[in-house]
Amino acid sequence: MALSGQQFTIRAGYHQATITEVGAVLRRYTFGGADVVASFGEDEVQPRSAGGVLVPWPNRLRGGRYTFDGQPQQVAITEPDKGNALHGLGRWVRWAPLRAEQALVSLGVDLVPQKGWPFEVRVEVTYGLNPEFGLTVTAVARNTGARRAPFGAGFHPYLALHGHPLDEVTLRLPASQHLVIDEAAIPVGVRPVAGTPHDFRRGRRLGRLRLDDAYTGLELEDGRGVAELHTGSGAVRVWFDSTFRYLQVFTAERLIQGLPAIAVEPMTCPADAFNTGTGLIVLEPGGSWTGSWGISPIGVEGEGIR
């Protein structure tokens, strides 16, 4: 079996995507044969959270510690250099296939009680392709236990740059605020982007700016926000519904096969939400949350596209 487990490939028109059993990861997404996201091999360990589902918290948890309903908790440190717990509990477990069709696949996992996480939450993620609109990802979380549970969700797609350097990429983010972080990459404040290098509302080239930054104050139209990335080979939109109030943007100089990529990550909450309560979702027993986001390639050159 592949290191990433069973592979689920879905197709619609010129779109094709592969999702893995381990982590329910979006391992590959192409349009007309060209990469839309930075793809990696089925026998590679997921590089730098590429395509990951980040539950029950996205981003970082300071020191792996938090207190909820008066009970202190300690989860494993998974980012030793900064002393944090990174990206939740769902990345390195096998998700069960629930439904598999030509253009759709659903996988689910139970986040079972364990050290630092004494809760029972069921998470299901559905990936669907539309020949016109591209990829839609819908997630549902349900509290199947008898006690309240803290929850946050995020997704970690790296957008392919088709060989173009980071300097030449044009990025547009519908965000009016930028989160200020400390040496552990934990937010300590929020600042307006106006008049700063972090203002991408009208779209501009990255140039020499490199990012591992969170944004909020997201502008929505008809209940959706849209971020865009443009290169000389085309453009890609990442859209998200109103449940995702934050975007993390990370520029990787060398992600896969030495090529650069940019992660545009929809998140329901920022880093350390279990401690600060910022954007935190609290699932009551029997309660649920759902959210959707997606990727729409625009004019990406590839086989079959003329």
Residue pairs with C-beta under 8 A, 6 or more apart in sequence:
2 20
2 42
2 43
3 22
3 42
3 43
3 44
3 45
4 20
4 21
4 22
4 23
4 25
4 27
4 42
4 43
4 44
4 45
4 46
5 20
5 21
5 22
5 94
6 20
6 21
6 97
7 18
7 19
7 20
7 21
7 27
7 42
8 18
8 19
8 20
8 21
8 97
8 100
8 105
8 107
9 16
9 17
9 18
9 19
10 16
10 17
10 18
10 19
10 101
10 102
10 103
10 104
10 105
10 127
10 128
10 129
11 17
11 102
11 103
11 129
12 102
12 103
12 129
12 130
12 131
13 129
13 131
13 132
14 31
14 32
14 33
14 131
14 302
14 304
14 305
15 29
15 30
15 31
15 129
15 130
15 131
15 134
15 135
15 297
16 28
16 29
16 30
16 129
17 26
17 28
17 29
17 30
17 127
17 129
17 135
18 26
18 27
18 28
18 29
18 42
19 25
19 26
19 27
19 105
19 107
19 127
20 27
20 42
21 94
21 95
21 97
21 107
22 46
22 92
22 93
22 94
22 95
23 46
23 52
23 53
23 90
23 91
23 92
23 93
23 95
24 53
24 90
24 95
24 107
24 109
24 125
25 46
25 50
25 51
25 52
25 53
25 91
26 37
26 51
26 127
26 135
26 137
26 155
26 157
27 39
27 40
27 42
27 46
27 50
27 51
28 35
28 37
28 39
28 40
29 35
29 36
29 37
29 39
29 135
29 157
29 295
30 36
30 39
30 302
31 134
31 297
31 300
31 302
31 305
32 300
32 301
32 302
32 303
32 304
32 305
33 302
33 303
33 304
34 160
34 162
34 233
34 300
34 301
34 302
34 303
34 305
35 160
35 162
36 134
36 135
36 159
36 160
36 236
36 295
36 297
36 300
37 50
37 51
37 157
37 158
37 159
37 160
37 295
38 50
38 158
38 159
38 160
38 255
38 256
38 259
38 261
39 160
39 256
40 46
40 47
40 50
40 256
46 52
46 91
47 255
47 256
48 158
48 252
48 255
49 86
49 87
49 91
49 156
49 263
50 156
50 157
50 158
50 255
50 256
50 261
50 263
51 156
51 157
51 158
52 87
52 91
52 155
52 156
53 90
53 91
53 123
53 125
53 139
53 153
53 155
53 156
54 87
54 88
54 90
54 91
54 152
54 153
54 154
54 155
54 156
54 265
54 267
55 88
55 89
55 90
55 111
55 121
55 123
55 139
55 141
55 151
55 152
55 153
55 154
56 88
56 89
56 90
56 111
56 117
56 119
56 121
56 123
56 141
56 149
56 150
56 151
56 152
56 153
57 85
57 87
57 88
57 150
57 151
57 152
57 269
57 273
57 274
58 87
58 88
58 152
58 153
58 154
58 248
58 265
58 267
58 268
58 269
58 271
59 86
59 87
59 154
59 214
59 248
59 267
59 270
59 271
59 272
60 79
60 82
60 84
60 85
60 86
60 184
60 185
60 186
60 271
60 272
61 75
61 84
61 85
61 86
61 271
61 272
61 274
61 275
62 83
62 84
62 184
62 186
62 271
62 272
62 275
63 77
63 83
63 84
63 85
64 74
64 75
64 76
64 77
64 78
64 83
64 84
64 85
64 116
65 72
65 73
65 74
65 75
65 275
66 72
66 73
66 150
66 274
66 275
67 73
67 275
68 148
68 150
68 274
69 147
69 148
71 118
73 116
73 117
73 118
74 115
74 116
75 85
75 89
75 115
75 116
75 117
76 85
76 115
76 116
77 83
77 84
77 85
78 84
78 85
78 86
78 87
79 85
79 86
82 183
82 184
82 185
83 184
84 184
84 185
84 186
87 154
87 156
89 111
89 114
89 117
90 109
90 111
90 123
93 109
94 109
95 107
95 108
95 109
95 125
96 107
96 108
96 109
97 105
97 106
97 107
98 106
98 107
98 108
98 124
99 105
99 106
99 126
100 106
103 128
103 129
103 130
104 126
104 127
104 128
104 129
105 126
105 127
106 124
106 125
106 126
106 127
107 124
107 125
108 122
108 123
108 124
108 125
109 122
109 123
110 120
110 121
110 122
110 144
111 117
111 119
111 120
111 121
111 122
111 123
112 120
113 119
113 120
113 145
118 147
119 143
119 145
119 147
119 149
119 150
120 143
120 144
120 145
120 146
120 149
121 141
121 142
121 143
121 144
121 145
121 149
121 151
121 283
122 141
122 142
122 144
123 139
123 140
123 141
123 153
124 139
124 140
124 141
125 137
125 138
125 139
125 140
126 137
126 138
126 139
127 135
127 136
127 137
128 135
128 136
128 137
128 138
129 135
129 136
130 136
133 294
133 296
134 294
134 295
134 296
134 297
135 294
135 295
135 296
136 292
136 293
136 294
137 155
137 292
137 293
137 294
138 290
138 291
138 292
139 153
139 155
139 290
139 291
139 292
140 288
140 289
140 290
141 151
141 153
141 281
141 283
141 288
141 289
141 290
142 283
142 286
142 287
142 288
143 149
143 151
143 283
143 284
143 285
143 286
143 287
143 288
145 285
146 285
147 285
148 282
148 283
148 284
148 285
149 282
149 283
150 273
150 274
150 280
150 281
150 282
150 283
151 280
151 281
151 282
151 283
151 289
152 267
152 268
152 269
152 273
152 274
152 279
152 280
152 281
153 267
153 268
153 281
153 289
153 291
154 248
154 265
154 266
154 267
154 268
155 265
155 266
155 267
155 293
156 263
156 265
157 238
157 263
157 264
157 265
157 295
158 252
158 255
158 261
158 262
158 263
159 229
159 236
159 238
159 261
159 262
159 263
159 264
159 295
160 259
160 261
161 169
161 231
161 259
161 260
161 261
161 262
162 231
162 232
162 233
162 234
162 300
162 301
163 233
163 259
164 231
164 232
164 233
164 260
165 260
166 206
166 210
166 251
166 253
166 260
166 262
167 205
167 206
167 207
167 208
168 205
168 206
168 231
168 232
169 205
169 206
169 229
169 230
169 231
169 262
170 203
170 204
170 205
170 206
170 229
170 230
170 231
171 200
171 203
171 204
171 205
171 206
171 227
171 228
171 229
171 230
171 249
171 262
172 200
172 201
172 202
172 203
172 204
172 227
172 228
172 229
172 230
173 200
173 201
173 215
173 227
173 247
173 249
174 201
174 218
174 219
174 220
174 225
174 226
174 227
175 193
175 200
175 201
175 215
175 216
175 217
175 218
175 219
175 247
176 192
176 193
176 194
176 201
176 217
176 218
176 219
177 190
177 191
177 192
177 193
177 215
177 216
177 217
178 190
178 191
178 192
178 193
178 196
178 198
178 213
178 214
178 215
179 187
179 189
179 190
179 213
179 214
179 215
179 216
179 246
179 270
180 187
180 188
180 189
180 190
180 191
181 187
181 188
181 213
181 214
181 271
182 188
185 212
185 271
186 271
186 272
187 214
187 270
187 271
187 272
187 276
187 278
190 216
192 217
193 199
193 200
193 201
193 215
193 217
197 209
198 213
198 215
201 219
203 228
203 230
206 251
209 251
210 251
210 253
211 249
211 250
211 251
212 248
212 249
212 250
212 251
213 248
213 249
214 246
214 247
214 248
214 249
214 267
214 270
214 271
215 246
215 247
215 248
215 249
216 245
216 246
216 247
216 270
218 225
218 240
218 244
218 245
218 246
218 247
219 225
220 242
223 241
223 242
224 239
224 240
224 241
224 242
225 239
225 240
225 242
225 244
226 237
226 238
226 239
227 237
227 238
227 239
227 247
227 264
228 235
228 236
228 237
228 238
229 235
229 236
229 238
229 262
229 264
233 300
233 301
234 297
234 298
234 299
234 300
234 301
235 297
235 298
235 299
235 300
236 295
236 296
236 297
236 298
236 300
237 295
237 296
237 297
237 298
238 264
238 266
238 293
238 294
238 295
239 293
239 294
239 295
239 296
240 247
240 266
240 291
240 292
240 293
240 294
241 291
241 292
241 293
243 268
243 289
243 290
243 291
243 292
244 266
244 267
244 268
244 291
244 293
245 267
245 268
245 269
245 279
246 266
246 267
246 268
246 269
246 270
246 279
247 264
247 265
247 266
247 267
248 263
248 264
248 265
248 267
249 262
249 263
249 264
249 265
250 262
250 263
250 265
251 260
251 262
251 263
252 260
252 261
252 262
252 263
253 260
254 260
255 261
266 291
266 293
267 279
268 279
268 281
268 289
268 291
269 278
269 279
269 280
269 281
270 276
270 278
270 279
272 278
273 279
273 280
274 280
281 289
283 289
